[in-house]
Amino acid sequence: MHEEAWKSAAAWALARRAIVVTVFVGLVGIGATGCGDDDSAAPQPSPSATTLGASDGDPSGSDSGDSQTTATPDPFPTPLPATAATSDEPAPLGAAVEAGDWVLHTVDVVDADDAGLLAPISGFPAPGHRFIAVRYELAYDGDLDRAADPFLPRFVDDAGDTFDVFRTTCVLDTAQAPQPVELGPGGRGATAACFEVPTAVDLESATVAFEHFLDGGGELWFAAAG
């Protein structure tokens, strides 16, 4: 009786050892395959991937003499002097105005939600209000390597009420409106400011002011509608 029990225990031990050896050999084989010099095991780039900087005709990324080109932005309108953008006589929407080392070009005034400018984390306007975005461009011709946007915009409605960028839950998508703009000599960039204004605001009678807070508090005024 004891002999049969011993034989059964011995057989079970041998079977367990065989299982362990089999698993070990399998793992070693897998490790050898993964650590080998076979280049086919290395991840390969997607056939549709194109290396940045490659020419249009050579997606491999090799330099064939043609560099990747980007669209040249349209030139600014001829800049007006700052004296042509006052609260009494605002510059027209779409004009460019000089202010020291900067040129500010207003592009448009749009409903931020309708234009798809809101970030996913943006809040919602209060009842009876909407988000208005003022899109503008800047050009810098100073000496600093990294000069930040020096303008603080605010929206003034037809009743004379002022709305600034701080009293709002509006958050713009930085892919559509980079925040903030930093430029070097000869640089140019685009950005936008968002305001929460009454839904019934009359853009035809409203204005947008840009305070140059690094230049003695001077302001540039633009019409809010073309």
C-alpha positions in Angstrom: 0.0 0.0 0.0 2.8 2.4 0.9 4.8 1.4 -2.1 1.9 2.2 -4.5 1.4 5.6 -2.8 5.1 6.3 -3.1 5.1 5.4 -6.8 2.0 7.7 -7.4 3.8 10.6 -5.6 7.0 10.0 -7.7 5.0 9.9 -10.9 3.3 13.2 -10.0 6.6 14.9 -9.2 8.1 13.8 -12.5 5.0 15.1 -14.4 5.3 18.5 -12.6 9.0 18.7 -13.5 8.2 17.9 -17.1 5.7 20.6 -17.2 8.1 23.2 -15.7 10.8 22.2 -18.1 8.5 22.5 -21.1 7.3 26.0 -20.0 10.9 27.1 -19.4 12.1 25.9 -22.8 9.2 27.7 -24.4 10.0 31.0 -22.6 13.7 30.7 -23.6 12.6 30.2 -27.2 10.4 33.3 -27.1 13.2 35.4 -25.5 15.7 34.3 -28.1 13.3 35.2 -30.9 12.7 38.7 -29.4 16.4 39.4 -28.7 17.7 38.2 -32.1 19.2 40.3 -34.8 16.3 39.7 -37.2 15.5 43.2 -38.5 12.0 42.0 -39.5 11.1 41.9 -35.8 11.6 45.6 -35.4 8.6 47.9 -35.7 8.4 49.4 -39.2 6.9 52.8 -40.0 3.5 52.9 -41.5 3.6 53.0 -45.3 1.5 56.1 -45.2 3.8 58.0 -42.8 5.8 60.9 -44.3 8.9 62.3 -42.6 8.6 66.0 -41.8 10.8 67.9 -44.2 10.7 65.3 -47.0 10.0 66.5 -50.5 6.5 65.8 -51.9 7.9 63.2 -54.3 10.0 61.3 -51.7 8.1 60.3 -48.6 11.1 58.4 -47.4 12.6 61.5 -45.8 15.7 61.6 -47.9 16.8 65.1 -49.0 16.5 65.3 -52.7 17.1 69.1 -52.7 13.4 70.1 -52.3 12.4 71.2 -48.8 8.9 71.2 -47.5 7.2 74.5 -48.3 4.4 76.2 -46.3 1.9 78.7 -47.5 3.0 82.3 -47.3 0.4 84.3 -45.3 -1.2 87.2 -47.0 0.5 90.6 -46.4 -1.0 93.0 -43.9 -2.9 96.0 -45.2 -0.7 99.1 -45.3 -0.4 100.0 -41.6 -2.2 103.1 -40.3 -0.7 105.3 -37.6 -2.0 104.9 -34.1 -3.7 108.3 -34.4 -6.1 106.7 -36.9 -7.4 104.3 -34.3 -8.9 106.3 -31.5 -12.1 105.9 -29.4 -13.6 108.9 -31.3 -12.6 107.6 -34.7 -11.9 103.8 -34.6 -10.0 102.2 -37.4 -12.1 99.9 -39.6 -12.3 96.2 -38.8 -9.6 94.5 -41.0 -7.2 97.5 -40.7 -3.6 97.2 -39.5 -2.3 99.9 -37.1 1.3 100.6 -36.0 2.1 100.9 -32.3 5.8 101.1 -31.5 7.6 98.0 -32.6 4.3 96.3 -33.3 1.6 96.2 -36.0 -1.8 95.0 -35.0 -4.2 93.7 -37.7 -7.8 92.9 -36.8 -9.1 90.0 -38.8 -12.8 89.6 -37.7 -15.3 89.4 -34.9 -17.2 86.2 -34.8 -19.5 84.1 -32.6 -16.9 81.8 -30.9 -19.2 78.8 -30.7 -20.4 79.1 -34.3 -16.8 79.5 -35.6 -15.7 76.3 -33.7 -13.2 78.2 -31.6 -14.2 76.9 -28.2 -12.0 74.4 -26.3 -13.7 71.3 -24.8 -13.0 72.7 -21.3 -14.8 76.0 -22.0 -17.7 77.0 -19.9 -21.0 78.3 -21.1 -22.2 81.8 -21.4 -24.8 83.1 -18.9 -28.4 83.2 -19.9 -29.0 86.0 -22.4 -25.3 86.1 -23.3 -22.9 84.7 -26.0 -19.2 84.3 -26.6 -17.7 86.7 -29.1 -14.2 86.1 -30.4 -12.0 88.9 -31.8 -9.3 87.4 -34.1 -6.2 89.5 -34.8 -2.7 89.2 -36.0 0.5 90.7 -34.8 3.8 91.6 -36.4 6.9 92.5 -34.4 9.9 94.5 -35.6 11.8 95.0 -32.4 15.1 93.6 -31.1 13.9 91.1 -28.5 14.3 87.4 -29.2 11.0 86.6 -27.5 8.5 89.5 -27.3 5.1 88.7 -25.9 1.8 90.1 -27.1 1.7 93.5 -25.3 -2.0 94.2 -26.0 -4.9 93.8 -23.6 -8.1 93.8 -25.6 -11.6 94.7 -24.4 -15.0 94.8 -26.0 -17.2 97.9 -25.7 -20.9 97.5 -26.7 -23.2 100.1 -28.2 -24.4 101.2 -24.8 -20.8 101.9 -23.7 -20.5 98.9 -21.4 -17.0 97.3 -21.3 -16.3 93.6 -21.3 -12.8 92.2 -20.7 -11.1 88.8 -21.2 -11.1 88.1 -17.4 -14.8 88.2 -16.7 -15.8 85.1 -18.8 -15.8 81.4 -18.7 -14.9 81.3 -22.4 -11.8 79.2 -23.2 -10.5 79.2 -26.8 -9.0 76.2 -28.5 -5.2 77.0 -28.6 -5.0 75.1 -31.9 -7.2 77.8 -33.4 -6.0 80.7 -31.2 -2.5 80.3 -29.7 -2.2 81.9 -26.3 -0.1 83.9 -25.9 1.8 85.0 -29.0 5.5 85.4 -28.6 7.5 86.7 -31.6 11.1 87.5 -32.5 12.4 90.2 -34.8 10.4 90.1 -38.1 8.0 87.6 -36.6 4.3 87.4 -37.2 1.5 85.5 -35.4 -2.2 85.1 -35.0 -4.3 84.9 -31.9 -7.8 85.8 -30.5 -9.6 87.1 -27.5 -12.9 86.0 -26.2 -15.7 88.1 -24.5 -19.0 87.2 -22.9 -21.5 89.8 -24.2 -25.3 90.2 -24.3 -26.8 88.1 -27.1 -28.5 91.1 -28.6 -25.4 93.3 -28.8 -25.2 95.4 -31.9 -21.8 94.8 -33.5 -22.3 97.6 -36.0 -22.2 100.1 -33.1 -19.6 98.2 -30.9 -15.9 98.7 -30.8 -12.8 96.7 -29.7 -10.0 98.5 -27.8 -6.4 97.1 -27.5 -4.5 98.7 -24.6 -0.8 98.7 -25.2 0.1 98.1 -21.5 3.9 98.2 -22.2 3.8 101.5 -24.0 2.4 104.0 -21.5 -1.2 102.8 -21.7 -1.9 103.8 -25.3 -4.9 102.3 -26.9 -5.8 101.2 -30.4 -9.6 101.3 -31.3 -11.3 99.3 -34.0 -14.8 98.9 -35.2 -16.4 95.6 -34.3 -18.0 95.1 -37.7 -16.9 95.8 -41.2 
